[in-house]
Amino acid sequence: MDIRQLRYFQAIYDNGSLLAASARVNIATTALSYHLTRLETELATPLFIRKPRGMSPTAAGERLYQHATSILRSIDVAVADIREGGKEISGTVRVGMAYSAVKAIGVQLAKRMMADHPRVQLSLNESLSGATLAFLMRSEVDMALVYNPPTDARLKSSPLLSERMGCVGAPELLGKAEVPISVEEMMSLPIIMMQQGVSSGPILDEVALLKRIESSAVLKMNSVQAISGALRERLGCTIGTKLSVSEAIANGTLTYRPIIEPSLSRTLYLCELADRPQTYVQEVVRALLTELVSNGVTSGRWNATLIGA
């Protein structure tokens, strides 16, 4: 197997036929068919089902496409990185962020990249924290800001800040803002929680306590918007941060009470894949993300504590 064969395979997969793929990679269909046959022989399995009008991938073809996409992207990034090493920083960088991180620094990141590095194409992916980590593990983003990632040898994770969590809900349900509320008192209220699973992740450092709180929840949702709407409709309260509902707190729709006995927190990490070589673009973006997080905390916009500060 060589890089050329992978590119030919990728073209066939993307275009669904030898004829369309041959036009994309600019070689004859007979030559393309020859290379595909050699690849299937080497792997000892068919990669496509031949049909009268096109080709559809087999299960093996689907798996190989995932590997091929990752391999070919790494090669393209390496070539671009070395070629541009002594020039103005350029290229593409894909950053994944949990919802709260986007709200805190997403716009600032875009502004700084456009002003300081106009030749860099920034791709910003917002999702729930667990989904953001899954995107990183599948190499769909180059780096990610994730809350409480698992211990994994495949990850290089650096803690950035610790964020205090509180109880968020309508004033009529929670009472006076900023008055501390104990975990036991909160659990006597109707609780709405984020549905746990692949698209979510531990929202708290205290995982055992989180499981207990989840078991008493009256509603579980996998949507930030749905939970926000349920809170406004006074269906219950949830565990969140001031930052995540700052506008609603400002206009009096929702209120925030810090949780005590025990206090609850979560830790934000900057995560990358440990086995991926670093590019000039990624070095720049990593430093900028760290700077923006630090500025957000020191300015008071992000109600958190910097790790190591």
Secondary structure in CASP SS format (residue, H / E / C, confidence):
PFRMAT SS
TARGET T0000
AUTHOR 0000-0000-0000
METHOD secondary structure of the structure
MODEL  1
M C 1.00
D C 1.00
I H 1.00
R H 1.00
Q H 1.00
L H 1.00
R H 1.00
Y H 1.00
F H 1.00
Q H 1.00
A H 1.00
I H 1.00
Y H 1.00
D H 1.00
N H 1.00
G C 1.00
S C 1.00
L H 1.00
L H 1.00
A H 1.00
A H 1.00
S H 1.00
A H 1.00
R H 1.00
V H 1.00
N C 1.00
I C 1.00
A C 1.00
T H 1.00
T H 1.00
A H 1.00
L H 1.00
S H 1.00
Y H 1.00
H H 1.00
L H 1.00
T H 1.00
R H 1.00
L H 1.00
E H 1.00
T H 1.00
E H 1.00
L H 1.00
A C 1.00
T C 1.00
P C 1.00
L C 1.00
F E 1.00
I E 1.00
R E 1.00
K E 1.00
P C 1.00
R C 1.00
G E 1.00
M E 1.00
S E 1.00
P E 1.00
T C 1.00
A H 1.00
A H 1.00
G H 1.00
E H 1.00
R H 1.00
L H 1.00
Y H 1.00
Q H 1.00
H H 1.00
A H 1.00
T H 1.00
S H 1.00
I H 1.00
L H 1.00
R H 1.00
S H 1.00
I H 1.00
D H 1.00
V H 1.00
A H 1.00
V H 1.00
A H 1.00
D H 1.00
I H 1.00
R H 1.00
E C 1.00
G C 1.00
G C 1.00
K C 1.00
E C 1.00
I C 1.00
S C 1.00
G E 1.00
T E 1.00
V E 1.00
R E 1.00
V E 1.00
G E 1.00
M E 1.00
A E 1.00
Y H 1.00
S H 1.00
A H 1.00
V H 1.00
K H 1.00
A H 1.00
I H 1.00
G H 1.00
V H 1.00
Q H 1.00
L H 1.00
A H 1.00
K H 1.00
R H 1.00
M H 1.00
M H 1.00
A H 1.00
D H 1.00
H C 1.00
P C 1.00
R C 1.00
V E 1.00
Q E 1.00
L E 1.00
S E 1.00
L E 1.00
N E 1.00
E E 1.00
S E 1.00
L C 1.00
S H 1.00
G H 1.00
A H 1.00
T H 1.00
L H 1.00
A H 1.00
F H 1.00
L H 1.00
M H 1.00
R C 1.00
S C 1.00
E C 1.00
V C 1.00
D C 1.00
M E 1.00
A E 1.00
L E 1.00
V E 1.00
Y E 1.00
N C 1.00
P C 1.00
P C 1.00
T C 1.00
D C 1.00
A C 1.00
R C 1.00
L E 1.00
K E 1.00
S E 1.00
S E 1.00
P E 1.00
L E 1.00
L E 1.00
S E 1.00
E E 1.00
R E 1.00
M E 1.00
G E 1.00
C E 1.00
V E 1.00
G E 1.00
A C 1.00
P H 1.00
E H 1.00
L H 1.00
L H 1.00
G C 1.00
K C 1.00
A C 1.00
E C 1.00
V C 1.00
P C 1.00
I E 1.00
S E 1.00
V H 1.00
E H 1.00
E H 1.00
M H 1.00
M C 1.00
S C 1.00
L C 1.00
P C 1.00
I E 1.00
I E 1.00
M E 1.00
M E 1.00
Q C 1.00
Q C 1.00
G C 1.00
V C 1.00
S C 1.00
S C 1.00
G C 1.00
P C 1.00
I C 1.00
L C 1.00
D C 1.00
E C 1.00
V H 1.00
A H 1.00
L H 1.00
L H 1.00
K H 1.00
R H 1.00
I H 1.00
E H 1.00
S H 1.00
S C 1.00
A C 1.00
V C 1.00
L E 1.00
K E 1.00
M E 1.00
N C 1.00
S C 1.00
V H 1.00
Q H 1.00
A H 1.00
I H 1.00
S H 1.00
G H 1.00
A H 1.00
L H 1.00
R H 1.00
E C 1.00
R C 1.00
L C 1.00
G C 1.00
C E 1.00
T E 1.00
I E 1.00
G E 1.00
T C 1.00
K C 1.00
L H 1.00
S H 1.00
V H 1.00
S H 1.00
E H 1.00
A H 1.00
I H 1.00
A H 1.00
N C 1.00
G C 1.00
T C 1.00
L C 1.00
T E 1.00
Y E 1.00
R E 1.00
P E 1.00
I E 1.00
I E 1.00
E C 1.00
P C 1.00
S C 1.00
L E 1.00
S E 1.00
R E 1.00
T E 1.00
L E 1.00
Y E 1.00
L E 1.00
C E 1.00
E E 1.00
L E 1.00
A C 1.00
D C 1.00
R C 1.00
P C 1.00
Q C 1.00
T C 1.00
Y H 1.00
V H 1.00
Q H 1.00
E H 1.00
V H 1.00
V H 1.00
R H 1.00
A H 1.00
L H 1.00
L H 1.00
T H 1.00
E H 1.00
L H 1.00
V H 1.00
S H 1.00
N H 1.00
G H 1.00
V H 1.00
T H 1.00
S C 1.00
G C 1.00
R C 1.00
W C 1.00
N C 1.00
A E 1.00
T E 1.00
L E 1.00
I C 1.00
G C 1.00
A C 1.00
END
